[in-house]
Amino acid sequence: MVSRDDSNRIAPQRGLRGPGVPNLISTLQAYGGLQAWAARTHRPSQSLGRIGSLEVRLAQTAAEVRQAQKLRYRVFYQEGSAIPNPGRLFARRDVDSYDAICDHLLVLDHAARDGHPGNRPAVVGTYRLLRQPLAEEYGGFYTSGEFDIGGLIARHDNLQFLELGRSCVLAPYRNKGTVELLWHGIHGYVLQNRIDVMIGCASLDGTEPKQLALPLSFLHHYARAPEAWRAQALPERYVEMNRMSKETIDPKQSLKLLPPLVKGYLRLGAYIGDGAVVDHEFGTTDVLIVLPMSAIKQKYLQHFDMSRRAA
């Protein structure tokens, strides 16, 4: 669920890891999965919010998902430090097998076009959403590749979890309005699907934990999840976050070092898991975000509700 710079990007789970033929095959197989996605996606086109020429809604067609994948490739690989595997490099799209089972939230600019002969509105922002029933049916959440979330989900087996991932915004649109519109869309989706808890991984730029000692230690001391909501990084990937004593931490300085969306999650009331994970493919260090709907302050819930505001 965060940017490696000020790009207002969240990247909980990001897909196939490492170069080579197996990943190339898996990625190409994932392209075919979009046809299955399109076959099962028969929902009316419903806007979840609109501000000026910008609209937020779910992708309706495989072509729209491909637009989101192209945006993700541009932000993660061309602008960011991620290293594409052969399949992604060939396709110029960020693709993995999870795309075929997720819903794709889009921000479209109806005043801009994507250059396709169909003259489609440009996709300028996206989030990937994975509901718990689908995750369980198809093998689990992608987050489980970095964090042991099984116990967390089992402790709250009466609640519905939603995984947020692959978030990014096109550079000219990286402003408060676009990000808020994405969150209006998430809020509407959460209400429609009766979601209780949102989870995902937030990325800090860099793969050297020693250089991230201050922000990691701040998150550990000031935002660590209580036991009921805690989950640990997988043992083989666990990176210690407690690198500085609480007394030596300057909270204001620490906040300045956090990506904008990490700070946004903290403002909403999110908790941070135990331990971080280094993702060499994307050049980041990831932390687990756990955001129960019950923890979100009422003023934010009202703010995200588009029905309470003029379009």
Secondary structure, DSSP 8 states (H G I E B T S, - for coil): ---SSSS----S-----S-SHHHHHHHHHHHHHHHHHHHH------EEEEETTEEEEE--SHHHHHHHHHHHHIIIIIISS----HHHHHHTS---GGGGTSEEEEEEEEEEE-S-TT--EEEEEEEEEEEHHHHHHTT--GGGGTEE-HHHHHHTTTS-EEEEEEEEE-GGG-SHHHHHHHHHHHHHHHHHHT--EEEEEEEEE-S-GGGGHHHHHHHHHHHB--GGG--EE-GGG-B----S-GGG--HHHHHHHS-HHHHHHHHHT-EE-BSBEEETTTTEEEEEEEEEGGGS-HHHHHHH-GGGS--
